[in-house]
Amino acid sequence: MSLLADVPAPPTSPRQEIRQPSRKPVLPWLLLSAAMVILGVLTGFPLVRLVLMSFQEYERAQLMGQPASWVGLDNYATILTDVDGFWPVLARSFVLMVVLVAVTITLGMLVALLMMRVGKGLRLLMSIGLLLAWAMPSLAATTVWGWLFDTQYGVINNVLTAITGDRWFGYSWLLDPLSFFVIVACIVVWGAVPFVAFTLYAGLTQIPEEVIEAAQLDGANAFQRFRLIQLPYVRTILTVLVVLSMIWDLKLFTQVFVLQDIGGDRELTSTIGVYIYQTGMAQGHYGLASAIGVVFVIVMLAIAYPYVRRTLREEEL
């Protein structure tokens, strides 16, 4: 028997170990490839076309086949120096967005808290009402609200005439910009509160009851329980809702456009979405409208960036 058989083998150096490279799974990317291609075609191509047109002089003549000439940054210079057109519309859109987001999130939270306190029957009735408001298309809802505030035959003018005794027939609620945007806010909030309320209600119901009961035993009142327990639990959901509401309200179009057709002043009530449509489709300045659209996309990305960054950080933890 050889003596070498009893000698133990020397330990293997860590440097001599061969590590197999980790392979990233390919199957998920293959499954997502079809959807990514479709999204790339449906979203990427219009976006690239929008950017290209923003650097061109693209008018109605170009729609008829004439070649478009490159103008560089002239379209951007035109809109960014338009102190009487672009900047007032953008400021108006931002102010309206801030008001709509604040009112929508506040009412949505109040409705969600109310749904947690009422009984099953009343909660079911509230859910049905919210779903009906949420399911109504924006065009139909705006048309109905336009009828309510109609100058001659509107319900609001009839009710005010019956209550005050004064003659409200013939009073136009849409000519005044302030009352115009109050009506727009009512339409938008009425249609947006259900989504916010249902989402926050789903988040609030996930809070353990033991935590709420412990806070009650410690003497915390309803507002303290909401501020110290419920609000931190749904903070992430609330952030998502705020960002989504900001994007939706900033690109508002249907409600403003329809009410303008009914009787609003376009010059004093246009938002950024309507302004892009008027510049492009109505006036035929497609190059300028494309430049406004690019600036609008940059603004939207700037709004969504904090949410995306926060989401990525949470996934890394």
C-alpha positions as CSV (number, residue, x, y, z in Angstrom):
1,M,0.0,0.0,0.0
2,S,1.5,3.3,-1.0
3,L,2.2,5.9,1.7
4,L,1.0,8.7,-0.6
5,A,-2.6,7.3,-0.2
6,D,-2.6,8.4,3.5
7,V,-1.4,11.9,2.8
8,P,-4.4,14.4,2.7
9,A,-4.7,16.5,-0.4
10,P,-3.6,20.1,0.0
11,P,-6.5,22.6,0.4
12,T,-7.6,24.3,-2.7
13,S,-6.8,28.0,-2.9
14,P,-9.8,30.3,-3.3
15,R,-8.1,31.7,-6.4
16,Q,-8.1,28.2,-8.0
17,E,-11.8,27.8,-7.7
18,I,-13.7,28.3,-10.9
19,R,-16.8,30.3,-10.5
20,Q,-19.6,29.8,-13.0
21,P,-20.8,33.1,-14.4
22,S,-24.4,33.9,-13.3
23,R,-26.7,33.7,-16.3
24,K,-29.6,36.2,-16.5
25,P,-32.9,34.5,-17.3
26,V,-33.8,34.9,-21.0
27,L,-37.4,33.6,-20.9
28,P,-38.9,36.7,-19.2
29,W,-37.4,38.9,-21.9
30,L,-38.7,36.6,-24.6
31,L,-42.2,36.7,-23.2
32,L,-42.1,40.5,-23.0
33,S,-40.5,41.0,-26.4
34,A,-43.8,41.1,-28.3
35,A,-45.4,43.7,-26.0
36,M,-42.2,45.7,-26.0
37,V,-42.1,45.7,-29.8
38,I,-45.8,46.8,-30.0
39,L,-45.2,49.6,-27.5
40,G,-42.1,50.7,-29.2
41,V,-43.9,51.0,-32.5
42,L,-47.1,52.6,-31.2
43,T,-45.3,55.0,-28.8
44,G,-41.8,55.3,-30.1
45,F,-42.6,56.1,-33.7
46,P,-45.1,59.0,-32.9
47,L,-42.6,60.4,-30.4
48,V,-39.7,60.4,-32.9
49,R,-42.0,61.9,-35.5
50,L,-43.0,64.6,-33.0
51,V,-39.4,65.5,-32.3
52,L,-38.5,65.6,-36.0
53,M,-41.5,67.9,-36.8
54,S,-40.6,70.2,-34.0
55,F,-37.4,71.1,-36.0
56,Q,-39.2,71.6,-39.3
57,E,-41.5,74.3,-40.8
58,Y,-44.5,72.0,-41.1
59,E,-47.7,73.7,-42.3
60,R,-50.8,72.6,-44.3
61,A,-48.7,72.7,-47.5
62,Q,-46.5,70.0,-46.1
63,L,-49.6,67.8,-45.6
64,M,-50.2,68.1,-49.3
65,G,-46.8,66.7,-50.2
66,Q,-44.5,69.7,-50.2
67,P,-41.1,68.9,-48.5
68,A,-40.6,70.3,-45.1
69,S,-37.7,72.6,-44.5
70,W,-35.5,72.4,-41.4
71,V,-35.6,75.4,-39.2
72,G,-33.5,74.2,-36.3
73,L,-34.6,75.7,-32.9
74,D,-36.8,78.4,-34.5
75,N,-40.0,76.8,-33.4
76,Y,-38.8,76.5,-29.8
77,A,-37.6,80.1,-29.8
78,T,-41.0,81.2,-31.1
79,I,-43.0,79.4,-28.4
80,L,-40.6,80.2,-25.5
81,T,-40.6,83.9,-26.4
82,D,-44.4,84.0,-26.8
83,V,-45.2,85.8,-23.5
84,D,-48.8,86.5,-24.5
85,G,-49.6,82.9,-25.7
86,F,-47.6,80.0,-24.5
87,W,-46.6,81.1,-21.0
88,P,-50.0,82.3,-19.8
89,V,-51.5,79.0,-21.0
90,L,-48.8,77.0,-19.2
91,A,-49.2,79.0,-16.0
92,R,-53.0,78.6,-16.2
93,S,-52.6,74.9,-16.7
94,F,-50.2,74.5,-13.7
95,V,-52.5,76.5,-11.4
96,L,-55.5,74.5,-12.4
97,M,-53.5,71.3,-12.0
98,V,-52.5,72.2,-8.4
99,V,-56.1,73.0,-7.4
100,L,-57.5,69.8,-9.0
101,V,-54.9,67.6,-7.4
102,A,-55.3,69.1,-3.9
103,V,-59.1,68.9,-4.0
104,T,-59.2,65.4,-5.6
105,I,-56.7,63.8,-3.1
106,T,-58.4,65.5,-0.1
107,L,-61.9,64.4,-1.1
108,G,-60.7,61.0,-2.1
109,M,-59.1,60.5,1.3
110,L,-62.2,61.7,3.1
111,V,-64.4,59.3,1.1
112,A,-62.0,56.4,1.8
113,L,-62.1,57.1,5.5
114,L,-65.9,57.4,5.4
115,M,-66.2,54.0,3.6
116,M,-64.2,52.4,6.5
117,R,-66.6,53.7,9.1
118,V,-70.0,53.1,7.5
119,G,-71.8,49.7,7.5
120,K,-71.7,47.2,4.7
121,G,-75.0,48.3,3.1
122,L,-74.1,52.0,2.9
123,R,-70.6,51.1,1.8
124,L,-72.1,49.1,-1.1
125,L,-74.3,52.0,-2.0
126,M,-71.4,54.4,-2.0
127,S,-69.3,52.0,-4.1
128,I,-72.0,51.7,-6.7
129,G,-72.4,55.5,-6.9
130,L,-68.6,56.0,-7.2
131,L,-68.4,53.3,-9.9
132,L,-71.2,55.0,-11.9
133,A,-69.4,58.4,-11.7
134,W,-66.1,56.7,-12.6
135,A,-67.5,54.7,-15.5
136,M,-69.1,57.7,-17.3
137,P,-67.0,58.9,-20.2
138,S,-65.5,62.4,-19.9
139,L,-67.4,63.6,-23.0
140,A,-70.8,62.5,-21.7
141,A,-70.1,63.9,-18.3
142,T,-69.0,67.3,-19.6
143,T,-72.1,67.5,-21.9
144,V,-74.4,66.8,-18.9
145,W,-72.6,69.4,-16.8
146,G,-72.9,71.8,-19.7
147,W,-76.6,71.3,-19.8
148,L,-76.9,71.9,-16.0
149,F,-75.2,75.4,-16.5
150,D,-77.0,76.2,-19.7
151,T,-77.7,79.9,-20.2
152,Q,-81.4,79.7,-21.0
153,Y,-82.6,76.3,-19.8
154,G,-80.0,75.1,-17.3
155,V,-81.1,73.5,-14.0
156,I,-78.8,75.8,-12.0
157,N,-80.3,79.0,-13.4
158,N,-83.8,77.6,-12.8
159,V,-83.0,76.7,-9.2
160,L,-81.4,80.0,-8.4
161,T,-84.4,81.8,-9.9
162,A,-86.8,79.8,-7.7
163,I,-84.7,80.3,-4.6
164,T,-83.7,84.0,-4.8
165,G,-86.6,85.3,-6.8
166,D,-84.2,87.1,-9.2
167,R,-84.2,86.3,-12.9
168,W,-81.1,84.1,-13.6
169,F,-82.3,83.2,-17.1
170,G,-79.7,84.3,-19.6
171,Y,-76.8,84.4,-17.2
172,S,-73.8,82.7,-18.7
173,W,-71.5,80.8,-16.3
174,L,-69.0,79.9,-19.0
175,L,-68.1,83.4,-20.2
176,D,-66.4,84.3,-16.9
177,P,-63.0,82.5,-16.7
178,L,-63.3,81.9,-13.0
179,S,-66.7,80.3,-13.1
180,F,-65.6,78.4,-16.2
181,F,-62.8,76.8,-14.3
182,V,-65.0,76.1,-11.3
183,I,-67.2,74.1,-13.5
184,V,-64.2,72.3,-15.1
185,A,-63.0,71.5,-11.5
186,C,-66.3,70.1,-10.6
187,I,-66.3,67.8,-13.6
188,V,-62.8,66.6,-13.2
189,V,-63.0,66.1,-9.4
190,W,-66.3,64.3,-9.8
191,G,-64.8,61.8,-12.2
192,A,-61.4,61.4,-10.5
193,V,-62.5,61.0,-6.8
194,P,-63.7,57.4,-7.2
195,F,-60.4,56.1,-8.4
196,V,-58.5,57.9,-5.6
197,A,-61.1,56.8,-3.0
198,F,-61.1,53.1,-4.0
199,T,-57.2,53.0,-4.1
200,L,-56.8,54.6,-0.7
201,Y,-59.6,52.5,0.8
202,A,-57.8,49.4,-0.4
203,G,-54.6,50.6,1.2
204,L,-56.2,51.6,4.5
205,T,-57.9,48.2,4.9
206,Q,-54.5,46.6,5.0
207,I,-53.5,48.3,8.2
208,P,-53.6,45.7,11.1
209,E,-56.5,46.2,13.4
210,E,-54.2,45.5,16.4
211,V,-52.2,48.7,15.6
212,I,-55.4,50.8,15.6
213,E,-56.7,49.2,18.8
214,A,-53.3,49.8,20.5
215,A,-53.4,53.4,19.5
216,Q,-56.9,53.8,20.9
217,L,-55.9,52.2,24.2
218,D,-53.0,54.7,24.4
219,G,-55.5,57.5,24.2
220,A,-54.9,58.6,20.6
221,N,-57.9,60.4,19.0
222,A,-59.1,59.9,15.5
223,F,-56.9,62.7,14.0
224,Q,-53.8,61.4,15.8
225,R,-54.5,57.9,14.5
226,F,-54.9,59.2,11.0
227,R,-51.7,61.3,11.1
228,L,-49.4,58.9,12.9
229,I,-50.7,55.5,11.7
230,Q,-52.9,55.5,8.7
231,L,-51.2,58.2,6.7
232,P,-47.7,56.7,7.0
233,Y,-49.1,53.3,5.9
234,V,-50.5,54.7,2.7
235,R,-47.8,57.2,2.0
236,T,-46.4,55.3,-1.0
237,I,-49.9,54.9,-2.5
238,L,-50.6,58.5,-1.9
239,T,-47.4,59.5,-3.7
240,V,-48.4,57.4,-6.7
241,L,-51.9,58.9,-6.8
242,V,-50.5,62.5,-6.5
243,V,-48.1,62.0,-9.4
244,L,-50.8,60.3,-11.6
245,S,-53.3,63.0,-10.8
246,M,-50.7,65.7,-11.7
247,I,-50.1,64.1,-15.1
248,W,-53.8,63.6,-15.8
249,D,-54.8,67.1,-14.8
250,L,-52.0,68.8,-16.6
251,K,-52.9,67.2,-19.9
252,L,-56.6,68.1,-19.5
253,F,-58.4,68.4,-22.8
254,T,-61.9,67.0,-23.2
255,Q,-63.6,68.9,-20.4
256,V,-62.1,72.3,-21.4
257,F,-62.6,71.8,-25.1
258,V,-66.3,70.8,-24.9
259,L,-67.2,73.6,-22.5
260,Q,-65.5,76.1,-24.8
261,D,-67.7,74.9,-27.6
262,I,-70.8,75.3,-25.4
263,G,-69.9,79.0,-24.6
264,G,-66.5,79.5,-23.1
265,D,-63.9,82.1,-24.1
266,R,-61.1,80.2,-25.8
267,E,-58.5,82.9,-25.4
268,L,-58.9,83.1,-21.6
269,T,-59.7,79.5,-20.8
270,S,-57.4,77.3,-22.9
271,T,-55.1,74.8,-21.2
272,I,-51.9,73.4,-22.6
273,G,-53.7,70.4,-24.2
274,V,-56.3,72.6,-25.9
275,Y,-53.5,75.1,-26.9
276,I,-51.6,72.4,-28.7
277,Y,-54.7,71.3,-30.6
278,Q,-55.6,74.9,-31.6
279,T,-52.0,75.6,-32.8
280,G,-51.8,72.4,-34.8
281,M,-55.2,71.3,-36.0
282,A,-57.1,74.6,-36.0
283,Q,-54.3,77.0,-37.2
284,G,-52.2,74.5,-39.2
285,H,-48.9,75.2,-37.5
286,Y,-47.9,71.6,-37.0
287,G,-44.2,72.4,-36.4
288,L,-45.0,74.8,-33.6
289,A,-47.5,72.4,-32.1
290,S,-44.9,69.7,-32.2
291,A,-42.4,71.9,-30.4
292,I,-45.0,72.7,-27.7
293,G,-45.7,68.9,-27.5
294,V,-42.0,68.2,-26.9
295,V,-41.8,70.9,-24.2
296,F,-44.9,69.4,-22.7
297,V,-43.4,65.9,-22.7
298,I,-40.3,67.2,-21.0
299,V,-42.5,68.8,-18.3
300,M,-44.4,65.6,-17.8
301,L,-41.1,63.6,-17.5
302,A,-39.8,66.1,-14.9
303,I,-43.0,65.5,-12.9
304,A,-42.8,61.7,-13.1
305,Y,-39.0,61.6,-12.4
306,P,-39.2,61.8,-8.6
307,Y,-41.8,59.0,-8.5
308,V,-39.7,56.8,-10.8
309,R,-36.5,57.5,-8.8
310,R,-38.3,56.7,-5.5
311,T,-39.7,53.4,-6.9
312,L,-36.3,52.3,-8.1
313,R,-34.7,53.0,-4.7
314,E,-37.4,51.0,-2.9
315,E,-36.8,48.1,-5.2
316,E,-33.1,48.2,-4.4
317,L,-33.7,47.9,-0.7
